[in-house]
Amino acid sequence: APDIVSIQVGTEGTGVAGGIRVFLAQDLMDPVVLGLFSVRHRLSGAGAWSGPVTCSVADASVFVPGYSWGNNVDIQAWATSSHGIPGAYTDVVTITVTDSVPVVVALMGAEYPVIF
C-alpha cells in the first residue's frame, strides 16, 4: 500500500471550499515499480465508496471533489503497478473538511479521526 503523506482541506489548503487534496508516496519497502495512485472516498460511515480519483506516481496527489465544510470523510488509497496490477489498500483515514492547515497523516494510526 502507498503512504498517505498528508491531506489538505478547505480553501486554505486547496484553494477550493470543501476541497480535499491527498498527497501520496510509494512505500520505501515496496520493490514494485508503480504507475498509479488511486484514492476512494465516502462520507464517514457510508456503505458505498466514491471514486476512485487517480494520478500518476510522479504527480503524487489527487483532488477529491464533492464535499462541504463540516463533512467527515473517509479516505483510502492504493497503488497500481506499472503492469496494471492493483496493490493493497491503506488503512482508512477519517478527516473533517474545514479551513485549516495541512495534516500529516503518516504519524497517525489506522482510522484515526483527524478533527480540525
N, CA, C and O atoms as CSV, one atom per row, in Angstrom:
chain,resi,resn,atom,element,x,y,z
A,1,ALA,N,N,0.853,-1.193,0.000
A,1,ALA,CA,C,0.000,0.000,0.000
A,1,ALA,C,C,0.887,1.241,0.000
A,1,ALA,O,O,1.979,1.233,0.569
A,2,PRO,N,N,0.415,2.298,-0.637
A,2,PRO,CA,C,1.186,3.551,-0.604
A,2,PRO,C,C,1.090,4.199,0.774
A,2,PRO,O,O,0.302,3.769,1.617
A,3,ASP,N,N,1.879,5.213,0.991
A,3,ASP,CA,C,1.796,6.006,2.217
A,3,ASP,C,C,0.987,7.256,1.912
A,3,ASP,O,O,1.228,7.925,0.907
A,4,ILE,N,N,0.020,7.575,2.782
A,4,ILE,CA,C,-0.655,8.866,2.703
A,4,ILE,C,C,0.230,9.831,3.492
A,4,ILE,O,O,0.333,9.739,4.715
A,5,VAL,N,N,0.859,10.747,2.781
A,5,VAL,CA,C,1.844,11.645,3.377
A,5,VAL,C,C,1.163,12.790,4.113
A,5,VAL,O,O,1.526,13.110,5.245
A,6,SER,N,N,0.170,13.410,3.466
A,6,SER,CA,C,-0.589,14.483,4.107
A,6,SER,C,C,-1.912,14.662,3.381
A,6,SER,O,O,-2.100,14.193,2.258
A,7,ILE,N,N,-2.826,15.357,4.057
A,7,ILE,CA,C,-4.119,15.696,3.471
A,7,ILE,C,C,-4.360,17.171,3.755
A,7,ILE,O,O,-4.266,17.616,4.899
A,8,GLN,N,N,-4.672,17.925,2.706
A,8,GLN,CA,C,-5.011,19.332,2.866
A,8,GLN,C,C,-6.500,19.486,2.617
A,8,GLN,O,O,-7.062,18.815,1.751
A,9,VAL,N,N,-7.147,20.375,3.380
A,9,VAL,CA,C,-8.591,20.543,3.263
A,9,VAL,C,C,-8.977,22.011,3.174
A,9,VAL,O,O,-8.233,22.890,3.608
A,10,GLY,N,N,-10.161,22.266,2.599
A,10,GLY,CA,C,-10.750,23.594,2.559
A,10,GLY,C,C,-10.017,24.578,1.680
A,10,GLY,O,O,-9.052,24.230,1.000
A,11,THR,N,N,-10.487,25.815,1.702
A,11,THR,CA,C,-9.923,26.837,0.829
A,11,THR,C,C,-8.481,27.169,1.179
A,11,THR,O,O,-7.687,27.474,0.289
A,12,GLU,N,N,-8.131,27.113,2.457
A,12,GLU,CA,C,-6.756,27.428,2.845
A,12,GLU,C,C,-5.778,26.374,2.330
A,12,GLU,O,O,-4.668,26.704,1.913
A,13,GLY,N,N,-6.191,25.109,2.360
A,13,GLY,CA,C,-5.305,24.030,1.944
A,13,GLY,C,C,-5.346,23.721,0.466
A,13,GLY,O,O,-4.348,23.278,-0.102
A,14,THR,N,N,-6.514,23.955,-0.184
A,14,THR,CA,C,-6.660,23.526,-1.578
A,14,THR,C,C,-7.059,24.637,-2.530
A,14,THR,O,O,-6.962,24.475,-3.746
A,15,GLY,N,N,-7.512,25.776,-1.990
A,15,GLY,CA,C,-7.996,26.851,-2.841
A,15,GLY,C,C,-9.457,26.686,-3.229
A,15,GLY,O,O,-10.001,27.511,-3.963
A,16,VAL,N,N,-10.102,25.619,-2.741
A,16,VAL,CA,C,-11.492,25.334,-3.083
A,16,VAL,C,C,-12.266,25.070,-1.797
A,16,VAL,O,O,-11.837,24.264,-0.972
A,17,ALA,N,N,-13.403,25.741,-1.618
A,17,ALA,CA,C,-14.241,25.476,-0.446
A,17,ALA,C,C,-14.667,24.015,-0.459
A,17,ALA,O,O,-15.177,23.526,-1.467
A,18,GLY,N,N,-14.463,23.318,0.651
A,18,GLY,CA,C,-14.814,21.905,0.733
A,18,GLY,C,C,-13.823,20.981,0.055
A,18,GLY,O,O,-14.040,19.771,-0.009
A,19,GLY,N,N,-12.736,21.542,-0.451
A,19,GLY,CA,C,-11.759,20.746,-1.185
A,19,GLY,C,C,-10.928,19.841,-0.288
A,19,GLY,O,O,-10.675,20.148,0.877
A,20,ILE,N,N,-10.514,18.720,-0.861
A,20,ILE,CA,C,-9.627,17.778,-0.177
A,20,ILE,C,C,-8.523,17.405,-1.156
A,20,ILE,O,O,-8.812,16.979,-2.274
A,21,ARG,N,N,-7.267,17.558,-0.757
A,21,ARG,CA,C,-6.143,17.100,-1.580
A,21,ARG,C,C,-5.346,16.102,-0.758
A,21,ARG,O,O,-4.934,16.382,0.368
A,22,VAL,N,N,-5.134,14.913,-1.354
A,22,VAL,CA,C,-4.418,13.818,-0.699
A,22,VAL,C,C,-3.058,13.668,-1.379
A,22,VAL,O,O,-2.979,13.519,-2.598
A,23,PHE,N,N,-1.990,13.709,-0.581
A,23,PHE,CA,C,-0.625,13.543,-1.085
A,23,PHE,C,C,-0.147,12.134,-0.731
A,23,PHE,O,O,-0.282,11.688,0.408
A,24,LEU,N,N,0.416,11.440,-1.730
A,24,LEU,CA,C,0.790,10.038,-1.582
A,24,LEU,C,C,2.253,9.818,-1.940
A,24,LEU,O,O,2.854,10.611,-2.666
A,25,ALA,N,N,2.819,8.729,-1.422
A,25,ALA,CA,C,4.198,8.338,-1.749
A,25,ALA,C,C,4.280,6.826,-1.747
A,25,ALA,O,O,3.511,6.145,-1.068
A,26,GLN,N,N,5.211,6.320,-2.508
A,26,GLN,CA,C,5.428,4.882,-2.529
A,26,GLN,C,C,6.053,4.444,-1.211
A,26,GLN,O,O,6.937,5.115,-0.680
A,27,ASP,N,N,5.590,3.322,-0.693
A,27,ASP,CA,C,6.201,2.717,0.483
A,27,ASP,C,C,7.637,2.368,0.121
A,27,ASP,O,O,7.863,1.629,-0.838
A,28,LEU,N,N,8.597,2.875,0.854
A,28,LEU,CA,C,10.009,2.664,0.520
A,28,LEU,C,C,10.420,1.196,0.596
A,28,LEU,O,O,11.439,0.812,0.022
A,29,MET,N,N,9.646,0.379,1.292
A,29,MET,CA,C,9.953,-1.050,1.390
A,29,MET,C,C,9.326,-1.857,0.245
A,29,MET,O,O,9.545,-3.064,0.151
A,30,ASP,N,N,8.553,-1.203,-0.619
A,30,ASP,CA,C,7.868,-1.878,-1.715
A,30,ASP,C,C,8.768,-1.894,-2.952
A,30,ASP,O,O,9.093,-0.833,-3.486
A,31,PRO,N,N,9.178,-3.085,-3.418
A,31,PRO,CA,C,10.078,-3.165,-4.570
A,31,PRO,C,C,9.372,-3.037,-5.919
A,31,PRO,O,O,10.041,-2.986,-6.951
A,32,VAL,N,N,8.036,-2.985,-5.938
A,32,VAL,CA,C,7.273,-2.951,-7.178
A,32,VAL,C,C,7.379,-1.574,-7.830
A,32,VAL,O,O,7.339,-0.552,-7.145
A,33,VAL,N,N,7.514,-1.552,-9.162
A,33,VAL,CA,C,7.508,-0.293,-9.907
A,33,VAL,C,C,6.046,0.119,-10.078
A,33,VAL,O,O,5.254,-0.601,-10.686
A,34,LEU,N,N,5.703,1.289,-9.533
A,34,LEU,CA,C,4.314,1.740,-9.552
A,34,LEU,C,C,4.036,2.660,-10.728
A,34,LEU,O,O,4.919,3.365,-11.216
A,35,GLY,N,N,2.784,2.635,-11.169
A,35,GLY,CA,C,2.348,3.505,-12.249
A,35,GLY,C,C,1.333,4.539,-11.794
A,35,GLY,O,O,1.371,5.688,-12.235
A,36,LEU,N,N,0.409,4.128,-10.899
A,36,LEU,CA,C,-0.695,4.999,-10.489
A,36,LEU,C,C,-0.955,4.918,-8.992
A,36,LEU,O,O,-0.709,3.897,-8.349
A,37,PHE,N,N,-1.463,6.031,-8.454
A,37,PHE,CA,C,-2.056,6.056,-7.126
A,37,PHE,C,C,-3.545,6.292,-7.317
A,37,PHE,O,O,-3.942,7.054,-8.199
A,38,SER,N,N,-4.372,5.650,-6.506
A,38,SER,CA,C,-5.821,5.849,-6.548
A,38,SER,C,C,-6.334,6.078,-5.135
A,38,SER,O,O,-5.804,5.532,-4.167
A,39,VAL,N,N,-7.378,6.897,-5.034
A,39,VAL,CA,C,-7.999,7.202,-3.745
A,39,VAL,C,C,-9.507,7.045,-3.910
A,39,VAL,O,O,-10.109,7.585,-4.839
A,40,ARG,N,N,-10.103,6.290,-2.985
A,40,ARG,CA,C,-11.562,6.253,-2.925
A,40,ARG,C,C,-11.980,7.009,-1.674
A,40,ARG,O,O,-11.190,7.167,-0.743
A,41,HIS,N,N,-13.236,7.479,-1.655
A,41,HIS,CA,C,-13.685,8.364,-0.590
A,41,HIS,C,C,-15.186,8.188,-0.381
A,41,HIS,O,O,-15.903,7.735,-1.274
A,42,ARG,N,N,-15.648,8.555,0.818
A,42,ARG,CA,C,-17.078,8.488,1.141
A,42,ARG,C,C,-17.337,9.327,2.381
A,42,ARG,O,O,-16.421,9.616,3.151
A,43,LEU,N,N,-18.597,9.717,2.568
A,43,LEU,CA,C,-18.977,10.304,3.848
A,43,LEU,C,C,-18.700,9.253,4.905
A,43,LEU,O,O,-18.993,8.075,4.701
A,44,SER,N,N,-18.151,9.657,6.009
A,44,SER,CA,C,-17.740,8.720,7.039
A,44,SER,C,C,-18.893,7.808,7.451
A,44,SER,O,O,-19.974,8.272,7.814
A,45,GLY,N,N,-18.642,6.512,7.386
A,45,GLY,CA,C,-19.625,5.528,7.788
A,45,GLY,C,C,-20.591,5.099,6.700
A,45,GLY,O,O,-21.328,4.130,6.881
A,46,ALA,N,N,-20.604,5.802,5.565
A,46,ALA,CA,C,-21.496,5.408,4.466
A,46,ALA,C,C,-21.040,4.058,3.919
A,46,ALA,O,O,-19.863,3.712,4.014
A,47,GLY,N,N,-21.953,3.313,3.360
A,47,GLY,CA,C,-21.601,1.990,2.850
A,47,GLY,C,C,-20.819,2.028,1.554
A,47,GLY,O,O,-19.814,1.330,1.420
A,48,ALA,N,N,-21.259,2.829,0.598
A,48,ALA,CA,C,-20.649,2.827,-0.732
A,48,ALA,C,C,-19.530,3.850,-0.834
A,48,ALA,O,O,-19.634,4.961,-0.313
A,49,TRP,N,N,-18.459,3.458,-1.512
A,49,TRP,CA,C,-17.332,4.352,-1.772
A,49,TRP,C,C,-17.567,5.107,-3.071
A,49,TRP,O,O,-18.235,4.599,-3.973
A,50,SER,N,N,-17.022,6.322,-3.174
A,50,SER,CA,C,-16.995,7.094,-4.421
A,50,SER,C,C,-15.588,7.061,-4.975
A,50,SER,O,O,-14.629,6.770,-4.262
A,51,GLY,N,N,-15.480,7.361,-6.247
A,51,GLY,CA,C,-14.172,7.365,-6.898
A,51,GLY,C,C,-13.977,6.098,-7.686
A,51,GLY,O,O,-14.950,5.418,-8.015
A,52,PRO,N,N,-12.766,5.771,-7.991
A,52,PRO,CA,C,-11.556,6.397,-7.463
A,52,PRO,C,C,-11.137,7.643,-8.232
A,52,PRO,O,O,-11.522,7.858,-9.381
A,53,VAL,N,N,-10.334,8.451,-7.553
A,53,VAL,CA,C,-9.621,9.556,-8.174
A,53,VAL,C,C,-8.189,9.068,-8.315
A,53,VAL,O,O,-7.607,8.552,-7.360
A,54,THR,N,N,-7.619,9.231,-9.509
A,54,THR,CA,C,-6.332,8.615,-9.810
A,54,THR,C,C,-5.322,9.644,-10.299
A,54,THR,O,O,-5.687,10.630,-10.940
A,55,CYS,N,N,-4.043,9.406,-9.989
A,55,CYS,CA,C,-2.953,10.239,-10.502
A,55,CYS,C,C,-1.747,9.354,-10.798
A,55,CYS,O,O,-1.663,8.218,-10.331
A,56,SER,N,N,-0.832,9.887,-11.570
A,56,SER,CA,C,0.423,9.169,-11.796
A,56,SER,C,C,1.259,9.214,-10.517
A,56,SER,O,O,1.056,10.079,-9.665
A,57,VAL,N,N,2.188,8.287,-10.393
A,57,VAL,CA,C,3.081,8.285,-9.238
A,57,VAL,C,C,3.914,9.568,-9.223
A,57,VAL,O,O,4.234,10.085,-8.152
A,58,ALA,N,N,4.260,10.077,-10.387
A,58,ALA,CA,C,5.040,11.314,-10.475
A,58,ALA,C,C,4.250,12.508,-9.946
A,58,ALA,O,O,4.828,13.385,-9.304
A,59,ASP,N,N,2.935,12.560,-10.202
A,59,ASP,CA,C,2.109,13.669,-9.709
A,59,ASP,C,C,1.900,13.571,-8.198
A,59,ASP,O,O,1.954,14.582,-7.499
A,60,ALA,N,N,1.666,12.377,-7.699
A,60,ALA,CA,C,1.630,12.059,-6.262
A,60,ALA,C,C,0.582,12.796,-5.428
A,60,ALA,O,O,0.696,12.822,-4.202
A,61,SER,N,N,-0.435,13.397,-6.054
A,61,SER,CA,C,-1.530,13.970,-5.274
A,61,SER,C,C,-2.806,13.939,-6.101
A,61,SER,O,O,-2.780,14.040,-7.328
A,62,VAL,N,N,-3.929,13.796,-5.393
A,62,VAL,CA,C,-5.237,13.806,-6.051
A,62,VAL,C,C,-6.137,14.802,-5.352
A,62,VAL,O,O,-6.014,15.037,-4.150
A,63,PHE,N,N,-7.047,15.389,-6.123
A,63,PHE,CA,C,-8.067,16.273,-5.584
A,63,PHE,C,C,-9.350,15.471,-5.463
A,63,PHE,O,O,-9.801,14.865,-6.435
A,64,VAL,N,N,-9.941,15.464,-4.275
A,64,VAL,CA,C,-11.175,14.720,-4.018
A,64,VAL,C,C,-12.332,15.721,-4.010
A,64,VAL,O,O,-12.387,16.593,-3.143
A,65,PRO,N,N,-13.251,15.604,-4.961
A,65,PRO,CA,C,-14.350,16.567,-5.074
A,65,PRO,C,C,-15.590,16.140,-4.300
A,65,PRO,O,O,-15.703,14.999,-3.852
A,66,GLY,N,N,-16.526,17.090,-4.154
A,66,GLY,CA,C,-17.875,16.754,-3.749
A,66,GLY,C,C,-18.230,16.851,-2.287
A,66,GLY,O,O,-19.277,16.344,-1.884
A,67,TYR,N,N,-17.404,17.481,-1.472
A,67,TYR,CA,C,-17.710,17.567,-0.051
A,67,TYR,C,C,-17.866,19.018,0.386
A,67,TYR,O,O,-17.462,19.940,-0.323
A,68,SER,N,N,-18.451,19.205,1.548
A,68,SER,CA,C,-18.712,20.540,2.087
A,68,SER,C,C,-18.087,20.684,3.462
A,68,SER,O,O,-17.727,19.701,4.111
A,69,TRP,N,N,-17.965,21.941,3.893
A,69,TRP,CA,C,-17.425,22.241,5.203
A,69,TRP,C,C,-18.201,21.451,6.250
A,69,TRP,O,O,-19.431,21.417,6.222
A,70,GLY,N,N,-17.480,20.817,7.173
A,70,GLY,CA,C,-18.092,20.060,8.248
A,70,GLY,C,C,-18.299,18.586,7.959
A,70,GLY,O,O,-18.568,17.813,8.878
A,71,ASN,N,N,-18.178,18.169,6.682
A,71,ASN,CA,C,-18.322,16.744,6.359
A,71,ASN,C,C,-17.177,15.945,6.961
A,71,ASN,O,O,-16.024,16.372,6.906
A,72,ASN,N,N,-17.488,14.791,7.534
A,72,ASN,CA,C,-16.472,13.814,7.920
A,72,ASN,C,C,-16.333,12.862,6.742
A,72,ASN,O,O,-17.317,12.295,6.268
A,73,VAL,N,N,-15.106,12.692,6.278
A,73,VAL,CA,C,-14.857,11.938,5.047
A,73,VAL,C,C,-13.836,10.838,5.311
A,73,VAL,O,O,-12.782,11.079,5.900
A,74,ASP,N,N,-14.165,9.619,4.865
A,74,ASP,CA,C,-13.226,8.500,4.907
A,74,ASP,C,C,-12.413,8.502,3.619
A,74,ASP,O,O,-12.961,8.661,2.529
A,75,ILE,N,N,-11.101,8.323,3.754
A,75,ILE,CA,C,-10.172,8.289,2.626
A,75,ILE,C,C,-9.421,6.958,2.680
A,75,ILE,O,O,-8.986,6.531,3.749
A,76,GLN,N,N,-9.270,6.303,1.523
A,76,GLN,CA,C,-8.475,5.076,1.443
A,76,GLN,C,C,-7.778,5.050,0.093
A,76,GLN,O,O,-8.388,5.356,-0.931
A,77,ALA,N,N,-6.502,4.686,0.088
A,77,ALA,CA,C,-5.705,4.723,-1.136
A,77,ALA,C,C,-5.120,3.351,-1.456
A,77,ALA,O,O,-5.045,2.471,-0.599
A,78,TRP,N,N,-4.710,3.196,-2.709
A,78,TRP,CA,C,-3.958,2.029,-3.137
A,78,TRP,C,C,-3.119,2.421,-4.346
A,78,TRP,O,O,-3.358,3.450,-4.977
A,79,ALA,N,N,-2.156,1.602,-4.651
A,79,ALA,CA,C,-1.284,1.841,-5.806
A,79,ALA,C,C,-1.501,0.725,-6.825
A,79,ALA,O,O,-1.882,-0.394,-6.480
A,80,THR,N,N,-1.249,1.058,-8.077
A,80,THR,CA,C,-1.307,0.081,-9.164
A,80,THR,C,C,0.067,0.025,-9.808
A,80,THR,O,O,0.676,1.058,-10.086
A,81,SER,N,N,0.550,-1.188,-10.043
A,81,SER,CA,C,1.881,-1.348,-10.628
A,81,SER,C,C,1.901,-0.833,-12.062
A,81,SER,O,O,0.854,-0.597,-12.665
A,82,SER,N,N,3.084,-0.666,-12.589
A,82,SER,CA,C,3.226,-0.220,-13.977
A,82,SER,C,C,2.672,-1.258,-14.955
A,82,SER,O,O,2.470,-0.956,-16.131
A,83,HIS,N,N,2.425,-2.484,-14.472
A,83,HIS,CA,C,1.836,-3.539,-15.303
A,83,HIS,C,C,0.325,-3.647,-15.097
A,83,HIS,O,O,-0.306,-4.550,-15.648
A,84,GLY,N,N,-0.269,-2.735,-14.308
A,84,GLY,CA,C,-1.712,-2.704,-14.130
A,84,GLY,C,C,-2.258,-3.567,-13.014
A,84,GLY,O,O,-3.463,-3.811,-12.964
A,85,ILE,N,N,-1.411,-4.035,-12.122
A,85,ILE,CA,C,-1.856,-4.890,-11.016
A,85,ILE,C,C,-2.071,-4.035,-9.770
A,85,ILE,O,O,-1.130,-3.410,-9.281
A,86,PRO,N,N,-3.322,-4.001,-9.241
A,86,PRO,CA,C,-3.581,-3.191,-8.043
A,86,PRO,C,C,-2.986,-3.832,-6.796
A,86,PRO,O,O,-2.935,-5.056,-6.673
A,87,GLY,N,N,-2.538,-2.985,-5.876
A,87,GLY,CA,C,-1.970,-3.453,-4.620
A,87,GLY,C,C,-2.956,-3.334,-3.482
A,87,GLY,O,O,-4.148,-3.117,-3.698
A,88,ALA,N,N,-2.456,-3.478,-2.270
A,88,ALA,CA,C,-3.277,-3.446,-1.058
A,88,ALA,C,C,-3.759,-2.022,-0.762
A,88,ALA,O,O,-3.133,-1.037,-1.152
A,89,TYR,N,N,-4.893,-1.951,-0.061
A,89,TYR,CA,C,-5.426,-0.672,0.397
A,89,TYR,C,C,-4.664,-0.191,1.633
A,89,TYR,O,O,-4.147,-0.989,2.414
A,90,THR,N,N,-4.608,1.132,1.788
A,90,THR,CA,C,-4.141,1.709,3.044
A,90,THR,C,C,-5.235,1.521,4.087
A,90,THR,O,O,-6.353,1.119,3.762
A,91,ASP,N,N,-4.906,1.812,5.334
A,91,ASP,CA,C,-5.937,1.899,6.353
A,91,ASP,C,C,-6.845,3.073,6.008
A,91,ASP,O,O,-6.433,3.995,5.304
A,92,VAL,N,N,-8.060,3.041,6.495
A,92,VAL,CA,C,-8.987,4.154,6.295
A,92,VAL,C,C,-8.566,5.309,7.202
A,92,VAL,O,O,-8.298,5.119,8.388
A,93,VAL,N,N,-8.514,6.504,6.622
A,93,VAL,CA,C,-8.232,7.729,7.378
A,93,VAL,C,C,-9.492,8.587,7.314
A,93,VAL,O,O,-10.051,8.787,6.235
A,94,THR,N,N,-9.938,9.090,8.449
A,94,THR,CA,C,-11.128,9.934,8.506
A,94,THR,C,C,-10.710,11.366,8.794
A,94,THR,O,O,-9.971,11.634,9.742
A,95,ILE,N,N,-11.196,12.287,7.957
A,95,ILE,CA,C,-10.884,13.710,8.131
A,95,ILE,C,C,-12.179,14.501,8.209
A,95,ILE,O,O,-13.235,14.019,7.801
A,96,THR,N,N,-12.093,15.708,8.732
A,96,THR,CA,C,-13.214,16.640,8.738
A,96,THR,C,C,-12.847,17.803,7.840
A,96,THR,O,O,-11.771,18.384,7.983
A,97,VAL,N,N,-13.734,18.152,6.910
A,97,VAL,CA,C,-13.471,19.237,5.970
A,97,VAL,C,C,-13.701,20.568,6.675
A,97,VAL,O,O,-14.810,20.868,7.118
A,98,THR,N,N,-12.632,21.363,6.773
A,98,THR,CA,C,-12.683,22.710,7.348
A,98,THR,C,C,-11.658,23.557,6.619
A,98,THR,O,O,-11.014,23.085,5.682
A,99,ASP,N,N,-11.504,24.773,7.029
A,99,ASP,CA,C,-10.411,25.608,6.549
A,99,ASP,C,C,-9.335,25.567,7.599
A,99,ASP,O,O,-9.461,26.188,8.655
A,100,SER,N,N,-8.261,24.828,7.313
A,100,SER,CA,C,-7.214,24.642,8.300
A,100,SER,C,C,-5.900,24.326,7.601
A,100,SER,O,O,-5.827,24.258,6.374
A,101,VAL,N,N,-4.877,24.136,8.400
A,101,VAL,CA,C,-3.555,23.814,7.881
A,101,VAL,C,C,-3.485,22.342,7.495
A,101,VAL,O,O,-4.316,21.555,7.949
A,102,PRO,N,N,-2.504,21.940,6.659
A,102,PRO,CA,C,-2.384,20.548,6.257
A,102,PRO,C,C,-2.180,19.609,7.447
A,102,PRO,O,O,-1.648,19.996,8.488
A,103,VAL,N,N,-2.611,18.390,7.264
A,103,VAL,CA,C,-2.487,17.358,8.287
A,103,VAL,C,C,-1.465,16.340,7.820
A,103,VAL,O,O,-1.533,15.865,6.686
A,104,VAL,N,N,-0.524,16.004,8.678
A,104,VAL,CA,C,0.427,14.941,8.354
A,104,VAL,C,C,-0.161,13.650,8.886
A,104,VAL,O,O,-0.290,13.458,10.096
A,105,VAL,N,N,-0.516,12.766,7.962
A,105,VAL,CA,C,-1.225,11.548,8.323
A,105,VAL,C,C,-0.268,10.406,8.636
A,105,VAL,O,O,-0.637,9.486,9.366
A,106,ALA,N,N,0.925,10.440,8.116
A,106,ALA,CA,C,1.846,9.312,8.261
A,106,ALA,C,C,2.134,8.980,9.725
A,106,ALA,O,O,2.513,7.850,10.033
A,107,LEU,N,N,1.965,9.925,10.615
A,107,LEU,CA,C,2.253,9.693,12.022
A,107,LEU,C,C,1.046,9.179,12.793
A,107,LEU,O,O,1.151,8.912,13.990
A,108,MET,N,N,-0.101,9.037,12.127
A,108,MET,CA,C,-1.327,8.632,12.792
A,108,MET,C,C,-1.614,7.166,12.532
A,108,MET,O,O,-1.143,6.601,11.546
A,109,GLY,N,N,-2.381,6.556,13.408
A,109,GLY,CA,C,-2.777,5.173,13.254
A,109,GLY,C,C,-3.966,5.023,12.328
A,109,GLY,O,O,-4.524,6.009,11.845
A,110,ALA,N,N,-4.346,3.787,12.087
A,110,ALA,CA,C,-5.462,3.476,11.205
A,110,ALA,C,C,-6.760,4.063,11.751
A,110,ALA,O,O,-7.022,4.021,12.953
A,111,GLU,N,N,-7.555,4.602,10.856
A,111,GLU,CA,C,-8.876,5.131,11.161
A,111,GLU,C,C,-8.849,6.159,12.280
A,111,GLU,O,O,-9.821,6.308,13.019
A,112,TYR,N,N,-7.740,6.862,12.400
A,112,TYR,CA,C,-7.598,7.917,13.388
A,112,TYR,C,C,-8.376,9.150,12.908
A,112,TYR,O,O,-8.084,9.662,11.827
A,113,PRO,N,N,-9.340,9.633,13.666
A,113,PRO,CA,C,-10.109,10.792,13.188
A,113,PRO,C,C,-9.271,12.060,13.239
A,113,PRO,O,O,-8.707,12.410,14.275
A,114,VAL,N,N,-9.200,12.736,12.110
A,114,VAL,CA,C,-8.472,13.994,12.030
A,114,VAL,C,C,-9.502,15.097,12.151
A,114,VAL,O,O,-10.284,15.313,11.224
A,115,ILE,N,N,-9.521,15.793,13.260
A,115,ILE,CA,C,-10.519,16.821,13.511
A,115,ILE,C,C,-9.813,18.154,13.598
A,115,ILE,O,O,-8.819,18.296,14.311
A,116,PHE,N,N,-10.326,19.130,12.875
A,116,PHE,CA,C,-9.744,20.471,12.906
A,116,PHE,C,C,-10.596,21.360,13.759
A,116,PHE,O,O,-10.287,22.540,13.922
